[in-house]
Amino acid sequence: MRDTLHAFRLALRALLRAPAFTGAAVVALALGIGGSTVVFSVVNTLLLQPLPYADPDRLVVCDPGPPWALYEQWRTADVFDGMAAYNERAANVSGAGEPERIIMARVTPNFLSVVGVKPAIGRAFGPQSEADGDKIVLLTDAFWRKHYGGARDVVGRTLRIDDQAYTVIGVLPRQFKTVTQLMPAVGLSFDWGAAVFVPLLRDPLRREPASTDMFWRGMKLVARLSPGVTLEQARAAAGTIAKTVKLPAYLAGRSFTLERLTDFVAGELPAQMAILAAAVGLLLLVAGANVANLLLARGTARQRELATRAALGASAGQLVRHALTESLVLGLAGGLLGIAAAWGGVRVVSAFGGPVLARLDAVGLDLRVLAFACVLSMAVGLLAGIVPALRLAHAAPAAALQVRRGYARVRGRVPLSSVLVFAEVVVSLVLVLGAGLLARDFTTLASADLGFRPEGVLTADVSLSRVQYPKTPQVGAFFADLLDRAAGLPGIRSAALSSVAPAGSAVMSVNMQVEGPTRGANAGAAGALAPEDHEYTQVVGGNYFRTLTVPIVEGRPLDSRDAAGTEHVVVVNEAFARKYWDSPRQAMRHRVMLGGYYTIVGVAGDLHDVASTRPPLPLVYFALPQSPWVPSQMTVLLKGPGDDAAALAAPLTRLMRQVNPNQPLYNVLTLDRIVSTQLARRRLIMTMMAVFAGLALLLAAAGVYGVLSYAVAQRAHELGVRMAIGGSRRDVFSLVLGRGMRLVGFGVVAGLPIAYALTRVLAAQLVGVTRTDAPTYVASTVLVGALGLFGCAVPAWRATRVDPIVTLRSE
């Protein structure tokens, strides 16, 4: 122990005598170790931390869930130790502060026992919860603290959900999260996952699953495997049972597959994290190569000192141990600085939580992450120093003692340094190219024409309680009044309502008939109705197309002319027109049948999904006063005088309090923020890749600079002789620059095919471009070459400053 401490003291003393070398090595290692720690902290939080359930590896899910009849058969199968169903829907709550729109989970009474969770306060649902006449509710910890201030006497209080009184029976543990909260997000929501839990059939909108399957649609399933049962065995048993159950017509031919909960929650994360891990691993490789080069140069400069030690009796093992101790100290110092950098990095990454990745806001430096950083620091330090240490141990003491001060040459040292720099250039090109492809893909998607202009538009969701507004005319009257008042707010250029927010949730699909199609399988006579087909619909009110700047390519938009007592009309999009006719013009004045005839009076441009290359869906727009149904949930769209729509939020909120003080307004967001959020996860991965690529490129340029600078210093006598016998400064500049650019050129030539091969892992992440995107390859090559040129030019310029007289005199 005493010898070890003594070795560390000697190493530290030696490093402190060379602050420039030590600082460069520590910073290089800190960049690689810090980036690795940030990525590992994300992986640790999202993939390695156990889910907040008992034995989560034994839990399986089925999403979408099976119909009621199949669920009834599955839950009695021996392969399952328990099976529960759950679903989440929006609900209005009151009686606990300001009215609020939340997510409510509807669960079978055994849900908590299946996932292995007990309430922190109160009790769970009992076996009779579905049949009990009293309505009961469980609160999540976050909802309890927000609305009840963490009061321990919350049990027994009343909470109104959709104007129905519920009795609070308990509070769930703080660490409990729903499956939704554990999964990556698909868009903005007013909250992550459910805030309250109610028994499945105590929902005020309940239906009897046994009598109608409509209520059961959208239900999800979670089950616990029986002891000793594998996932494959459970799948086989579930498949056998499914063959004996007659499925509803709308599910004909569909299969329902069980998936391990951990895999379901992870989704695409393992592949995305693998990309980041590979990128930071390459950055670490560049940093290690840089430090190895620095150690080689330092070893050569200290060769006389070490040779003297060897001549005085120091063994090769002692020299190697001393050199490795120095590299280990460098690794630990780089690790400490890297951990400090990672602390700031995880704070930046956690800011991407919510819309990007659920649980990302929980990323931090726990003991596992710190242990990883420490082990990595020691490993990188030792690996970077092992080759230089072995080279020192094999140096000949007599030859080293004869070397003149300041002019040491070690046979083979320069080629090894060149190999390391060559590797740095190759790795840097791979990272720059990968980051370039992701950046080009992101910019392509961000600048894509969505078919509408999100700038200057505010969106806000309103969902009416069917208990408070049980009749369709009441719902229609509420939204008509709200639209009229919103249009009259100061500064509003146009106002609209929509059953679907652009760049938001999916549109509704129904079966309808089309009159006189001339294309497709249903083409028929001019006035004949084609057979019923599945089509997508959207209900809009006010100046929808004007508010979103959706072009009308033929005919007119829906507007205030389309009242309840006028001719029933619709507008279709271009995709719908292309599906049934040869052109948008041919679609005009044809009709669709959905509980009555609707005449097509306009064709609107297609709206495109954000970050998707899928073709737009055929879509039929119904005017709210004429729609076959009136949705209880609508999105308010307001367009103000400028591109900043956030200022419209406060007036709209005040207006809603005037219309109905108990009606919450939620998801109050600017439309451009919603669009931006759809790209947020891509932005995060692209940003981290770009940071890693930039750091690797800077380290590679520093490596080129260091190798050439050292070569210039070692060859100062030779360069002085060249200039003394007539060589020009331009010749010297070209000599040094040419050597460096050969390294860079060879690295680029070798790196391009390697980069192309490795970018296969990015193929699944690219939507807007392909992995063979020529502009990205050209730009990446030019960027690496330009920084390499800069790294070569400075030492080459310094070589021309060598004074031959001074150099020759010193020799």
WOBEL-V514542 format. One line per field, one symbol per residue. psi: psi as a letter, one per 40 degrees, with the letter a starting at -180 (. if undefined). burial: b if it has 24 or more other C-alpha atoms within 12 Angstrom, else e. A space follows every 10 residues. Layout:
# WOBEL-V514542
psi=???
burial=???
This chain:
# WOBEL-V514542
psi=dddddddddd ddddddegdd dddddddddd dddddddddd ddddddddhi ifihgdeehi ihhiiiiddd ddddeeideh eihiiiihii ihiiegaiii hihhhhiide ddddefhiid haiiiidedd eidihiihii dddddddeff hefdheihhh hfehhihhei hiidehiidd deiiieaiie ihaidihiid eehefiihdd dheddeheii hhihiihehi dddddddddd dddehhiide eheiihhiih ddddddbedd dddddddddd dddddddddd dddddddddd dedddddddd deehiddddd dddddddddd dddddddddd dddddddddd eeicdchied eehagadddd dddddddddd ddddeddddd dddeihdddd dehiheghhh hedddddddd dddddddddd dddddddddd ddddddeihe eihehehhih ihhiheddgd iddddddddd dddddddeih ehdiiiiieh hifbiiiiii hiihhfieia dehaideihi ihihiiihhi iagddddefh ihehaiihae dgideihhii hiidddddde ieiddddhei iihgeiihhh eihiiihiih fieiiiihhh hihdeeidih iehihhhhha daehedeedd dddddddddh dehihifgii dddddddded dddddddddd dddddddddd dddddddddd ddddfddddd ddddeehidd dddddddddd dddddddddd dddddddded eedeehddii efhddddddd dddddddddd ddddddddde ehhddddddd .
burial=eeeeeebbee bbebbeeeee bbebbbbbbb bbbbbbbbbb bbbbbbbebe bbbeebbbbb bbbbbbbbbb bebbbebebb bbbbbbbbbb bbbbebeebb bbbbbbbbbb bbbbbbbbbe bbbbbeeebb eeebbbbbbb bbbbeebbee eeebbbbbbb bbbbbbbbbb bbbeebbbbb bbbbbbbbbb bbbbbbbbbb bbbbeeeeee eebeebbebb bbbbbbeeee beebbebbee bbeeeeeeee eeeeebbbbb bbbbbbeebb ebbebbbbbb bbbbbbbbbb bbbbbbbbbb bbbbbbbebb eeeeebeebb bbbbbbbbbb bbbbbbbbbb bbbebbeebb ebbbbbbbbb bbbbbeeebb ebbbebbbbb bbbbbbbbbb bbbbbebeeb eebeebbbbb eebbebbbbb bbbbbbbbbb bbbbbbbbbb bbebbbebeb bbbbbbbbbb bbbbbbbebe eeeebbebbb ebbbbbbebe ebbbbbbbbb bbbbeebeee ebbbbbbbee eeeeeeeebb eeeebbbbbb bbbbbbbbbb bbbbbbbbbb ebeeeeebbb bbbbbbbbbb beebbbbbbb bbbbeebbbb bbbbbbbbbb bbeeebbbbb bbbbbbbbbb bbbbbbbbbb eeeebbbbbe bbbebbeebe ebbbbbbbbb bbbbbbbbbb bbbbbbbbbb bbbbbbbbbb bbbbbbbbbb bbbbbbbbbb ebbeeeeebe ebbebbbbbb bbbbbbbbbb bbeebbebbe bbbebbbbbb bbbeebbeeb bebbbbbbbb bbbbbbbbbb bbebeebeee e
